[in-house]
Amino acid sequence: MGYLLGRPFRLTTPSRMKVCIFKNDRLGDFVLAIGAIRQLALRHGESNCLLLVSTYTKELAEAEFPGMPQLEIPAFGVDYTFEGLRRCLYYRRLLGAYEFEQLVCLRHQCTSFQELCLSWIRAAKTIRLQNDILTGKHNQFSAKIECCEAYPAQAPSQMCLELEAHRIIVEKSVGEAVAPGIVLPRLCRPASSGEEAILVSPFGSASIKEYPLEKLCEVLKRVQGVLKIPIWISCAESQKARADQLDADLQKSGCSQVHVLRTPLLADFIGMVARASVVLTVDTSTAHIAAAMDKRTVVILGGGLHGRFGPWWRSERQCWMTHPVDCLGCGWECKHPSPYCITHISADKLTDVTIQLHKKK
């Protein structure tokens, strides 16, 4: 069955296009790739590129690249059921309807399912980096995939490793040098500070990436005491109960004008980020969206994958804070009672940085 699924679907007359851009990913990772995708669209022609996105990123992809044909595929696989197999065959047929000059992969840590999807794409040339998360592991679908080179070990100033990886891929696709700053993410929506407010995104994809809420309450109380601005708490629907508890704790500590945001549409959330005068966030999609809009942004960044997806910045208006430890890059296999790289960030320093950043032009 794996052999059959790992073969492209053949049509006698497939639609021919120049470039297939594979960025089937979560929201924050997609934001990091926006600059690279925009460069590929400029060099090859937006209408000549097919962009493969996920459910998480479809709305943003359509807003940023309205002239680019797009296909949506599940980001991280399907259930191992009859229905899951049926969906795999559907996506295989969908991708098999095209033939490309180039397959450009901007997902550098592909899962086995994503490797399977790549095997369904017919292209004369594949441009990608080595898949380091599957290196040394059995991956029956990657035999046809060419690997350009290893994931970068260092990045230029202002860039994280993921952005440098995107720059390398764009260079190989367009066949000429690409300056680092060109692939820095930038959202088409212009940044604005229509309201004086601090937008807080306190919850990460895992609790190990979060700043202690009791210390965060202390920081926000002191920031509001100086700046006299409302506090907006951003959260996913699944985090609503925790956000409401943080709201209650803040009000109990003496904070006023605290609001838990309800923004079911991504466009509404991006608009809220644009309106806030300063953003305080853990390492989540909010950090990348705010930085891409060059907002005044303080990011609490852990050390698990430090340097890979952050820090990066468009200007001095972004500040990424990590407590220095000797175990950066642990892959979130923390050897301490708590992640000191986050929990030992001084509340005093976080308060001061947030207040000072709010004053930056």
C-alpha positions as CSV (number, residue, x, y, z in Angstrom):
1,M,0.0,0.0,0.0
2,G,2.8,2.4,0.9
3,Y,4.4,1.7,-2.6
4,L,1.1,2.6,-4.3
5,L,0.5,5.8,-2.2
6,G,4.1,6.9,-2.8
7,R,3.7,7.1,-6.6
8,P,2.3,10.2,-8.4
9,F,-1.1,9.9,-10.0
10,R,-0.6,9.9,-13.8
11,L,-2.7,11.9,-16.2
12,T,-2.1,11.9,-19.9
13,T,-2.4,15.7,-20.1
14,P,-1.5,17.3,-16.8
15,S,-1.7,21.1,-16.3
16,R,1.8,22.5,-16.7
17,M,3.0,25.2,-14.4
18,K,6.4,26.7,-13.6
19,V,6.8,26.4,-9.8
20,C,5.1,24.4,-7.0
21,I,5.8,26.1,-3.6
22,F,5.3,23.6,-0.8
23,K,4.6,25.4,2.5
24,N,2.1,23.1,4.2
25,D,2.6,24.3,7.8
26,R,1.3,26.1,10.9
27,L,0.6,29.8,11.0
28,G,3.8,31.1,12.6
29,D,6.0,29.1,10.3
30,F,4.1,30.2,7.3
31,V,4.5,33.9,8.3
32,L,8.3,33.3,8.4
33,A,8.1,32.1,4.8
34,I,6.1,35.0,3.4
35,G,9.2,37.0,2.3
36,A,10.6,34.0,0.5
37,I,7.2,33.2,-1.2
38,R,6.9,36.8,-2.3
39,Q,10.3,36.7,-3.9
40,L,9.5,33.5,-5.7
41,A,6.3,35.1,-7.0
42,L,8.1,38.2,-8.2
43,R,10.9,36.2,-10.0
44,H,8.7,33.5,-11.5
45,G,5.4,35.3,-11.8
46,E,2.6,34.9,-9.3
47,S,0.2,33.2,-11.7
48,N,2.9,30.7,-12.7
49,C,3.3,29.4,-9.1
50,L,1.0,27.0,-7.3
51,L,1.1,27.4,-3.5
52,L,0.4,24.4,-1.3
53,V,-0.9,25.5,2.1
54,S,-2.7,24.1,5.1
55,T,-6.0,24.7,6.9
56,Y,-4.1,26.9,9.4
57,T,-2.7,29.2,6.8
58,K,-5.3,29.3,4.0
59,E,-6.9,32.6,5.0
60,L,-3.6,34.4,5.3
61,A,-2.2,32.9,2.1
62,E,-5.2,34.1,0.2
63,A,-4.9,37.6,1.6
64,E,-1.1,37.9,1.0
65,F,-1.0,36.2,-2.5
66,P,-4.5,36.8,-4.1
67,G,-3.1,36.2,-7.6
68,M,-1.4,32.9,-6.8
69,P,-3.3,29.6,-7.4
70,Q,-3.5,27.6,-4.1
71,L,-4.3,24.1,-2.9
72,E,-5.0,23.2,0.7
73,I,-3.7,19.9,2.2
74,P,-3.8,18.8,5.8
75,A,-0.6,19.9,7.6
76,F,0.2,16.9,9.6
77,G,-1.5,13.9,8.1
78,V,-4.8,12.0,8.1
79,D,-6.3,9.3,10.3
80,Y,-5.3,5.7,9.7
81,T,-8.8,4.7,8.7
82,F,-10.6,3.9,5.5
83,E,-11.7,7.6,5.3
84,G,-8.1,8.6,5.8
85,L,-7.0,6.4,2.9
86,R,-9.7,7.8,0.7
87,R,-8.6,11.4,1.5
88,C,-4.9,10.4,0.7
89,L,-6.0,9.1,-2.7
90,Y,-8.0,12.3,-3.3
91,Y,-4.9,14.5,-2.5
92,R,-2.7,12.3,-4.6
93,R,-5.1,12.7,-7.6
94,L,-5.3,16.5,-6.9
95,L,-1.5,17.0,-7.0
96,G,-1.1,14.5,-9.9
97,A,-3.1,16.8,-12.1
98,Y,-0.1,19.1,-12.4
99,E,3.5,19.0,-13.7
100,F,6.1,21.6,-12.8
101,E,9.5,22.8,-13.8
102,Q,10.4,23.3,-10.1
103,L,9.2,21.9,-6.8
104,V,10.4,24.4,-4.2
105,C,10.0,23.1,-0.6
106,L,10.0,25.7,2.1
107,R,9.0,23.2,4.8
108,H,12.5,22.0,6.1
109,Q,11.3,19.7,8.8
110,C,8.8,17.5,6.9
111,T,6.8,14.8,8.6
112,S,6.4,11.4,6.9
113,F,3.0,12.6,5.6
114,Q,4.5,15.7,4.1
115,E,7.2,13.6,2.5
116,L,4.4,11.4,1.1
117,C,2.7,14.5,-0.4
118,L,6.0,15.7,-1.9
119,S,6.3,12.3,-3.6
120,W,3.0,12.9,-5.4
121,I,4.3,16.1,-7.1
122,R,5.8,15.8,-10.5
123,A,8.6,18.2,-11.2
124,A,11.6,18.3,-13.4
125,K,13.7,19.7,-10.6
126,T,13.3,19.6,-6.8
127,I,14.8,22.4,-4.6
128,R,14.9,21.7,-0.9
129,L,17.2,21.2,2.1
130,Q,17.9,18.0,3.8
131,N,15.0,16.9,6.1
132,D,16.9,16.9,9.4
133,I,14.0,15.5,11.5
134,L,13.9,12.3,9.5
135,T,17.7,12.0,9.0
136,G,18.7,8.5,10.0
137,K,15.1,7.3,10.2
138,H,13.2,5.2,7.7
139,N,11.3,7.3,5.2
140,Q,10.0,5.2,2.4
141,F,8.6,8.1,0.4
142,S,11.7,10.3,0.0
143,A,13.7,8.3,-2.5
144,K,12.8,10.7,-5.4
145,I,13.6,13.9,-3.4
146,E,16.8,15.6,-4.2
147,C,18.6,17.3,-1.2
148,C,20.5,20.5,-2.0
149,E,22.5,20.8,1.3
150,A,22.2,20.7,5.0
151,Y,20.1,23.1,7.1
152,P,22.2,26.2,7.8
153,A,24.2,26.3,11.1
154,Q,24.3,30.1,11.3
155,A,22.4,33.1,10.0
156,P,23.1,36.8,9.2
157,S,22.2,39.6,11.6
158,Q,18.4,40.1,12.0
159,M,17.8,36.6,10.7
160,C,17.0,33.3,12.4
161,L,18.1,29.9,10.9
162,E,14.7,29.3,9.3
163,L,14.9,32.6,7.4
164,E,18.4,31.8,6.2
165,A,17.2,28.4,5.0
166,H,14.4,30.1,3.0
167,R,17.0,32.5,1.5
168,I,19.2,29.6,0.4
169,I,16.2,27.9,-1.3
170,V,15.1,31.1,-3.1
171,E,18.7,31.6,-4.4
172,K,18.7,28.1,-5.8
173,S,15.3,28.6,-7.4
174,V,16.0,31.9,-9.1
175,G,19.7,31.2,-9.9
176,E,21.2,34.3,-8.5
177,A,22.2,35.9,-5.2
178,V,19.5,37.0,-2.8
179,A,20.3,39.5,-0.1
180,P,19.3,38.4,3.5
181,G,16.9,41.4,4.1
182,I,14.8,40.5,1.0
183,V,13.3,37.4,2.7
184,L,12.4,39.1,5.9
185,P,8.7,38.6,6.5
186,R,6.4,41.6,5.8
187,L,2.6,41.5,5.8
188,C,0.8,43.5,3.1
189,R,-1.5,45.0,5.8
190,P,0.2,48.2,7.0
191,A,0.9,48.4,10.7
192,S,-1.0,51.0,12.6
193,S,-1.4,52.1,16.2
194,G,-5.0,53.2,16.2
195,E,-5.4,52.5,19.9
196,E,-3.2,52.8,23.0
197,A,-3.3,49.2,24.3
198,I,-1.0,46.3,25.1
199,L,-1.8,43.1,23.3
200,V,-0.8,40.1,25.4
201,S,-0.4,36.5,24.0
202,P,0.5,34.5,27.1
203,F,-0.2,31.0,26.0
204,G,2.1,28.9,23.8
205,S,1.6,25.6,21.9
206,A,3.0,23.9,25.0
207,S,3.1,25.0,28.6
208,I,6.9,24.7,28.7
209,K,7.1,27.8,26.4
210,E,5.0,30.0,28.7
211,Y,6.1,32.7,31.2
212,P,4.8,32.1,34.7
213,L,1.4,33.8,34.9
214,E,1.9,35.1,38.4
215,K,5.0,37.0,37.2
216,L,3.2,38.1,34.0
217,C,0.4,39.6,36.2
218,E,3.1,41.5,38.1
219,V,4.6,42.8,34.9
220,L,1.2,43.8,33.4
221,K,0.1,45.6,36.6
222,R,3.3,47.7,36.6
223,V,3.2,48.4,32.8
224,Q,-0.4,49.5,33.0
225,G,0.4,51.7,36.1
226,V,3.0,53.6,34.0
227,L,1.4,53.6,30.6
228,K,-2.3,53.9,31.6
229,I,-3.4,51.7,28.7
230,P,-5.9,48.8,28.4
231,I,-4.8,45.2,28.4
232,W,-6.0,42.9,25.6
233,I,-5.5,39.2,26.2
234,S,-5.3,37.1,23.0
235,C,-6.0,33.3,23.1
236,A,-7.2,30.4,21.0
237,E,-10.7,29.1,21.7
238,S,-9.2,26.1,23.6
239,Q,-7.4,28.5,25.9
240,K,-10.5,30.6,26.7
241,A,-10.8,29.3,30.3
242,R,-7.2,30.1,31.1
243,A,-7.6,33.6,29.6
244,D,-10.6,34.3,31.7
245,Q,-8.7,33.2,34.8
246,L,-5.8,35.6,33.9
247,D,-8.4,38.3,33.3
248,A,-9.8,37.7,36.8
249,D,-6.3,37.6,38.4
250,L,-5.3,40.9,36.7
251,Q,-8.5,42.6,37.9
252,K,-8.0,41.2,41.4
253,S,-4.5,42.7,41.4
254,G,-5.8,46.1,40.6
255,C,-5.6,46.2,36.8
256,S,-8.5,47.9,34.9
257,Q,-9.7,47.8,31.3
258,V,-8.7,44.1,30.8
259,H,-10.4,42.5,27.8
260,V,-10.2,38.9,26.5
261,L,-10.3,39.1,22.7
262,R,-12.8,37.1,20.7
263,T,-11.4,37.1,17.1
264,P,-12.5,33.9,15.4
265,L,-11.3,35.2,12.0
266,L,-7.6,35.5,11.3
267,A,-8.2,38.9,9.6
268,D,-9.8,40.2,12.8
269,F,-6.9,39.0,14.9
270,I,-4.3,40.6,12.6
271,G,-6.3,43.8,12.7
272,M,-6.1,43.7,16.5
273,V,-2.3,43.2,16.4
274,A,-2.1,46.2,14.0
275,R,-4.2,48.4,16.3
276,A,-2.3,47.7,19.5
277,S,0.5,50.1,20.5
278,V,2.7,47.4,21.9
279,V,2.7,43.6,21.9
280,L,3.9,41.2,24.6
281,T,3.9,37.6,23.6
282,V,5.5,34.2,24.2
283,D,6.9,32.4,21.2
284,T,3.8,31.9,19.1
285,S,2.3,33.0,15.8
286,T,1.5,36.4,17.4
287,A,5.3,37.1,17.7
288,H,5.9,36.5,14.0
289,I,2.8,38.4,12.8
290,A,3.7,41.4,15.0
291,A,7.3,41.4,13.9
292,A,6.3,41.1,10.2
293,M,4.2,44.3,10.7
294,D,7.2,45.9,12.4
295,K,5.2,46.4,15.6
296,R,6.7,47.3,18.9
297,T,7.0,43.7,20.2
298,V,8.5,42.0,23.2
299,V,8.8,38.2,22.7
300,I,9.6,35.8,25.5
301,L,11.7,33.2,23.7
302,G,12.7,29.9,25.2
303,G,15.9,28.0,24.5
304,G,14.6,24.7,23.2
305,L,15.1,25.7,19.6
306,H,16.8,29.0,20.2
307,G,18.0,30.5,17.0
308,R,16.0,28.3,14.6
309,F,12.7,30.2,14.4
310,G,13.7,33.2,16.5
311,P,15.0,35.7,17.3
312,W,14.6,37.8,14.1
313,W,13.5,41.4,13.7
314,R,12.6,44.0,11.1
315,S,13.9,46.9,13.3
316,E,14.8,47.9,16.8
317,R,11.1,47.9,17.6
318,Q,11.3,44.1,18.2
319,C,13.0,42.7,21.3
320,W,13.3,38.9,22.0
321,M,14.1,38.1,25.6
322,T,15.7,34.9,26.9
323,H,17.4,34.2,30.2
324,P,21.0,33.1,29.3
325,V,21.6,29.4,30.2
326,D,24.3,26.9,29.1
327,C,21.7,24.5,27.7
328,L,20.3,26.5,24.7
329,G,19.2,24.2,21.9
330,C,18.0,21.3,24.2
331,G,15.0,20.6,21.9
332,W,12.7,21.2,24.9
333,E,14.2,18.3,26.8
334,C,14.6,20.5,29.9
335,K,17.0,19.3,32.6
336,H,15.8,21.8,35.2
337,P,12.8,21.9,37.5
338,S,11.4,24.6,35.1
339,P,12.7,26.1,31.9
340,Y,15.1,28.6,33.4
341,C,15.6,30.2,30.0
342,I,12.0,31.5,30.4
343,T,11.1,31.4,34.1
344,H,14.2,33.2,35.2
345,I,13.6,36.2,32.9
346,S,13.4,39.1,35.4
347,A,10.0,40.7,35.8
348,D,11.7,44.0,36.4
349,K,13.6,43.7,33.1
350,L,10.5,42.6,31.2
351,T,8.6,45.5,32.6
352,D,11.3,48.1,31.8
353,V,11.8,46.8,28.2
354,T,8.0,46.8,27.5
355,I,7.6,50.4,28.8
356,Q,10.7,51.6,26.9
357,L,9.7,49.9,23.7
358,H,6.2,51.5,23.9
359,K,8.0,54.9,23.6
360,K,10.0,54.0,20.5
361,K,8.9,55.7,17.3
